[in-house]
Amino acid sequence: MSTEYAQKQHDVYRITGTRVSLDSIVYAWWAGQSAETIAQSFQVLTLEQVYGAIAFYPAHREEMDRYLEH
């Protein structure tokens, strides 16, 4: 599995190899859901992918904050 957990496809950030948007993971995390709960909600994702997506946000904070404003 790739360790690149998120990528931009057609101006939308998605979890690599899936159609799940990074937004949905970030918003669930902000709402207080655990990574395990998020992984259960998005059964196509592994727990590693969820944690990777959560870690992607602070690693790219400025770019992600601009993206999430739209």
Buried (B, 14 or more C-beta within 10 A) or exposed (E): EEEEBBBEEEEEBBBBBEEBBBBBBBEBBEEEBEBEBBBEBBEEBEEEBBBBBBEBBEEBEEEBEEBBEE
